[in-house]
Amino acid sequence: MTTSKAEKAASLTLQAYKIFHTKNGEKVLTDLAKECGLFVPSSSLDPQALAFREGQREVVHKLLTLSNMKMADLHKLFVNDYRNNSQGED
């Protein structure tokens, strides 16, 4: 029995959805967004640093696409996490 590319993609999307639409999955995505500066403009003018950071951001974009999560939803999680950790907790 062979599995088509579309079936594999649908299966991967379903798996990602199940993972990243949980509290732990949301924490992972929020942390990745923080680490790669997804919602913060880059202050570097170095082309290599900009390219590296853009590559990091693309990973988060891919995970959002796979999990069928909107950027706005991740931004809400990010802002809520930032507000909840504003007392210096990490």
C-alpha positions as CSV (number, residue, x, y, z in Angstrom):
1,M,0.0,0.0,0.0
2,T,1.5,3.3,-1.0
3,T,0.7,6.7,0.6
4,S,0.5,9.7,-1.6
5,K,2.3,12.9,-0.9
6,A,-1.1,14.6,-0.2
7,E,-1.9,11.9,2.4
8,K,1.5,12.3,4.0
9,A,1.1,16.1,4.2
10,A,-2.4,15.8,5.6
11,S,-1.2,13.3,8.3
12,L,1.7,15.6,9.2
13,T,-0.6,18.6,9.5
14,L,-3.0,16.6,11.7
15,Q,-0.1,15.5,13.9
16,A,1.2,19.1,14.2
17,Y,-2.3,20.4,15.0
18,K,-2.6,17.8,17.8
19,I,0.8,18.8,19.2
20,F,0.7,22.6,18.9
21,H,-2.9,23.1,20.0
22,T,-2.2,21.9,23.5
23,K,-0.9,24.0,26.4
24,N,2.6,22.5,26.1
25,G,2.6,23.0,22.4
26,E,1.6,26.6,22.7
27,K,4.4,27.1,25.2
28,V,6.9,25.6,22.8
29,L,5.7,27.9,19.9
30,T,5.7,30.9,22.2
31,D,9.3,30.2,23.3
32,L,10.4,29.7,19.7
33,A,8.8,33.0,18.7
34,K,10.7,34.7,21.6
35,E,14.0,33.1,20.8
36,C,13.9,33.9,17.1
37,G,12.6,37.4,17.6
38,L,9.5,36.8,15.6
39,F,7.6,39.9,16.9
40,V,10.6,42.1,17.4
41,P,12.4,44.1,14.6
42,S,16.0,43.2,14.0
43,S,18.5,45.9,15.2
44,S,21.4,44.5,13.2
45,L,22.4,45.8,9.8
46,D,24.7,42.8,9.1
47,P,23.3,40.9,6.1
48,Q,24.5,37.5,7.5
49,A,22.8,38.2,10.9
50,L,19.6,39.3,9.1
51,A,19.6,36.2,7.0
52,F,20.2,33.9,10.0
53,R,17.4,35.5,11.9
54,E,15.1,35.2,8.9
55,G,15.9,31.5,8.7
56,Q,14.9,31.1,12.4
57,R,11.6,32.9,11.7
58,E,10.9,30.6,8.8
59,V,11.0,27.6,11.1
60,V,8.2,29.1,13.2
61,H,6.2,30.0,10.1
62,K,6.5,26.4,8.9
63,L,5.3,25.1,12.3
64,L,2.4,27.6,12.2
65,T,1.4,26.4,8.7
66,L,1.7,22.7,9.6
67,S,-0.4,23.2,12.8
68,N,-3.0,25.4,11.0
69,M,-2.4,28.2,13.6
70,K,-2.7,31.8,12.6
71,M,0.0,34.3,13.4
72,A,-2.5,36.4,15.3
73,D,-3.2,33.5,17.6
74,L,0.5,33.0,18.3
75,H,0.9,36.8,18.9
76,K,-1.9,36.6,21.5
77,L,0.0,33.8,23.3
78,F,3.2,35.7,23.0
79,V,1.8,38.9,24.5
80,N,0.0,37.0,27.3
81,D,3.2,35.1,28.1
82,Y,5.2,38.4,28.1
83,R,2.7,40.0,30.5
84,N,2.7,36.9,32.8
85,N,6.5,36.8,33.0
86,S,7.0,40.6,33.4
87,Q,8.1,40.2,37.0
88,G,11.5,38.8,35.9
89,E,10.5,35.2,35.6
90,D,11.9,33.3,32.7
